[in-house]
Amino acid sequence: MRSSVRNLPALFCGLGGKRVCQKMSFSMSGASKSEILVDCHGSKKVVTLNRPKALNALNLNMVREFYPKLQEWNSSSDVDLVILKGSGDKAFCAGGDVLAVVRSFKDAESGKDCTMHKDFFREEYILNHLIGTFNKQYVCLIDGIVMGGGCGLSVNGRFRVATEKTMLAMPETALGLFPDVGGSYFLSRLKGNLGMYLALSGYRLLGADAFHAGLATHFVESSALAKLENELVNMKDVNENSVDEVIRSFEPKKIPDFSLSKNLAQIRDSFGAKSVEEILLSLEKDGSDWAKKQAATLGKMSPTSLKVTHRQITEGSKMNYAKIFTMEYRLTQRFLADKDFHEGCRAILIDKDRKPKWNPATLSEVKDSVIDHYFSPLPNNTDLKL
């Protein structure tokens, strides 16, 4: 079921029936330089996330610029391909603007009329859902850093092209949060409990690792991206098979090996356990240096985040796509109302001492009733429904 948000006026890039390449930039904030750029090549749209100094981190303004365009293109017979990329040479999208979310929540608690902490997640997830149900060809060039919200913009889509510069991760448990933006769906469906491992540990997939893990669909060398983009925007017959064929024609003869290949059996065996505690017991039983390192990594994460994430990925594996976002929206609001997300932001993003004081501090102190509350419906009929 598609999200139902009002249609906005179409963006016309053609003139007199001719193919015209026209750059248009939009800014809802009135800023002189837009954070979303659109190049129109006839029926092809190339969208650029334009916050290079912020590693193209996603904010509410960008969501509100991108969503109506994508919604209009989804229903337009004049559009057959959308390409999404990031500006600069460092990142596709390094995540969402979580500090703005935290500030909004604290302002609302102090009595100010602030709703951004609700609006951002709600509108971001509606955008993520549209990307996941988009009926035109959607290609993301995930060159550079791809984290959190950047995964929502890309991994939910049909084609995700990684390069040797890709660094993809969902490190939310270190921030006292959980891997959202559809992670409940796409992580839970990776083979061999790999998604559970990535979700709990925040492991960074470098280069071809994203392809081997299944979060990227293709691997192309970064130096070939400009030519690939040119080939795509000049395609005459656009469909899923033809786009796939064009991208594959740019893949190198030899794709680098998966750095986790030697650990896949350990990941399958340990991270398929029924609880975080059982995962740690399995790692202890394994006893290898790799297992000890994973246990140490999990020991640094928010215990509450670990337990919520384990249940999120477990339940997400059995849920349909739309309901994923209802669950994730509930979790965002519960994390905002609790302690660890704020403490994680302080330790990692504000003071940067990387010494969060989690509360509760241990897995055994996290009550099942608290986790149940995280997943329960929001009050006053405020759940996100798609």
ChimeraX attribute file (.defattr): number of C-alpha atoms within 10 A of each C-alpha:
attribute: neighborCount
match mode: 1-to-1
recipient: residues
	/A:1	9
	/A:2	12
	/A:3	14
	/A:4	11
	/A:5	11
	/A:6	8
	/A:7	11
	/A:8	11
	/A:9	8
	/A:10	13
	/A:11	13
	/A:12	11
	/A:13	21
	/A:14	16
	/A:15	10
	/A:16	6
	/A:17	8
	/A:18	9
	/A:19	14
	/A:20	14
	/A:21	16
	/A:22	14
	/A:23	14
	/A:24	14
	/A:25	15
	/A:26	17
	/A:27	16
	/A:28	11
	/A:29	12
	/A:30	8
	/A:31	9
	/A:32	9
	/A:33	13
	/A:34	20
	/A:35	25
	/A:36	23
	/A:37	22
	/A:38	21
	/A:39	18
	/A:40	23
	/A:41	19
	/A:42	22
	/A:43	24
	/A:44	24
	/A:45	25
	/A:46	19
	/A:47	24
	/A:48	20
	/A:49	24
	/A:50	23
	/A:51	22
	/A:52	17
	/A:53	11
	/A:54	14
	/A:55	22
	/A:56	29
	/A:57	25
	/A:58	25
	/A:59	19
	/A:60	19
	/A:61	15
	/A:62	22
	/A:63	21
	/A:64	17
	/A:65	19
	/A:66	19
	/A:67	20
	/A:68	19
	/A:69	18
	/A:70	19
	/A:71	21
	/A:72	17
	/A:73	23
	/A:74	21
	/A:75	14
	/A:76	14
	/A:77	10
	/A:78	14
	/A:79	18
	/A:80	19
	/A:81	25
	/A:82	24
	/A:83	21
	/A:84	20
	/A:85	22
	/A:86	29
	/A:87	21
	/A:88	17
	/A:89	13
	/A:90	20
	/A:91	28
	/A:92	34
	/A:93	32
	/A:94	24
	/A:95	25
	/A:96	22
	/A:97	16
	/A:98	21
	/A:99	15
	/A:100	14
	/A:101	22
	/A:102	17
	/A:103	15
	/A:104	19
	/A:105	21
	/A:106	16
	/A:107	15
	/A:108	15
	/A:109	12
	/A:110	10
	/A:111	8
	/A:112	11
	/A:113	10
	/A:114	17
	/A:115	13
	/A:116	18
	/A:117	23
	/A:118	17
	/A:119	13
	/A:120	22
	/A:121	25
	/A:122	21
	/A:123	17
	/A:124	25
	/A:125	27
	/A:126	24
	/A:127	23
	/A:128	25
	/A:129	25
	/A:130	24
	/A:131	23
	/A:132	21
	/A:133	18
	/A:134	20
	/A:135	14
	/A:136	21
	/A:137	20
	/A:138	22
	/A:139	24
	/A:140	25
	/A:141	25
	/A:142	32
	/A:143	29
	/A:144	25
	/A:145	24
	/A:146	31
	/A:147	25
	/A:148	24
	/A:149	26
	/A:150	25
	/A:151	29
	/A:152	27
	/A:153	31
	/A:154	27
	/A:155	27
	/A:156	24
	/A:157	22
	/A:158	20
	/A:159	23
	/A:160	27
	/A:161	27
	/A:162	30
	/A:163	26
	/A:164	19
	/A:165	18
	/A:166	28
	/A:167	25
	/A:168	29
	/A:169	24
	/A:170	26
	/A:171	22
	/A:172	24
	/A:173	27
	/A:174	28
	/A:175	23
	/A:176	26
	/A:177	26
	/A:178	32
	/A:179	28
	/A:180	27
	/A:181	28
	/A:182	28
	/A:183	26
	/A:184	31
	/A:185	26
	/A:186	20
	/A:187	26
	/A:188	25
	/A:189	19
	/A:190	16
	/A:191	13
	/A:192	17
	/A:193	22
	/A:194	21
	/A:195	24
	/A:196	27
	/A:197	21
	/A:198	22
	/A:199	26
	/A:200	29
	/A:201	24
	/A:202	22
	/A:203	16
	/A:204	18
	/A:205	22
	/A:206	20
	/A:207	27
	/A:208	25
	/A:209	26
	/A:210	26
	/A:211	24
	/A:212	20
	/A:213	19
	/A:214	18
	/A:215	23
	/A:216	26
	/A:217	21
	/A:218	22
	/A:219	27
	/A:220	24
	/A:221	18
	/A:222	19
	/A:223	10
	/A:224	13
	/A:225	18
	/A:226	10
	/A:227	10
	/A:228	19
	/A:229	17
	/A:230	10
	/A:231	14
	/A:232	20
	/A:233	19
	/A:234	14
	/A:235	15
	/A:236	10
	/A:237	10
	/A:238	18
	/A:239	14
	/A:240	14
	/A:241	9
	/A:242	14
	/A:243	19
	/A:244	17
	/A:245	11
	/A:246	15
	/A:247	22
	/A:248	16
	/A:249	11
	/A:250	16
	/A:251	16
	/A:252	12
	/A:253	7
	/A:254	6
	/A:255	17
	/A:256	14
	/A:257	12
	/A:258	17
	/A:259	14
	/A:260	15
	/A:261	13
	/A:262	9
	/A:263	11
	/A:264	16
	/A:265	14
	/A:266	20
	/A:267	23
	/A:268	16
	/A:269	15
	/A:270	23
	/A:271	25
	/A:272	19
	/A:273	17
	/A:274	12
	/A:275	15
	/A:276	22
	/A:277	14
	/A:278	14
	/A:279	20
	/A:280	21
	/A:281	15
	/A:282	19
	/A:283	23
	/A:284	15
	/A:285	12
	/A:286	15
	/A:287	12
	/A:288	12
	/A:289	10
	/A:290	13
	/A:291	20
	/A:292	15
	/A:293	13
	/A:294	19
	/A:295	18
	/A:296	13
	/A:297	15
	/A:298	19
	/A:299	17
	/A:300	17
	/A:301	25
	/A:302	30
	/A:303	25
	/A:304	29
	/A:305	26
	/A:306	26
	/A:307	21
	/A:308	26
	/A:309	25
	/A:310	23
	/A:311	19
	/A:312	25
	/A:313	25
	/A:314	19
	/A:315	15
	/A:316	24
	/A:317	17
	/A:318	13
	/A:319	15
	/A:320	10
	/A:321	19
	/A:322	22
	/A:323	17
	/A:324	24
	/A:325	29
	/A:326	19
	/A:327	25
	/A:328	27
	/A:329	25
	/A:330	22
	/A:331	25
	/A:332	19
	/A:333	17
	/A:334	20
	/A:335	19
	/A:336	19
	/A:337	14
	/A:338	14
	/A:339	16
	/A:340	26
	/A:341	28
	/A:342	23
	/A:343	20
	/A:344	25
	/A:345	21
	/A:346	19
	/A:347	18
	/A:348	15
	/A:349	14
	/A:350	12
	/A:351	10
	/A:352	12
	/A:353	10
	/A:354	16
	/A:355	13
	/A:356	23
	/A:357	15
	/A:358	20
	/A:359	16
	/A:360	15
	/A:361	17
	/A:362	13
	/A:363	16
	/A:364	10
	/A:365	11
	/A:366	16
	/A:367	12
	/A:368	12
	/A:369	8
	/A:370	13
	/A:371	17
	/A:372	11
	/A:373	13
	/A:374	20
	/A:375	18
	/A:376	14
	/A:377	16
	/A:378	18
	/A:379	8
	/A:380	6
	/A:381	8
	/A:382	11
	/A:383	18
	/A:384	20
	/A:385	15
	/A:386	18
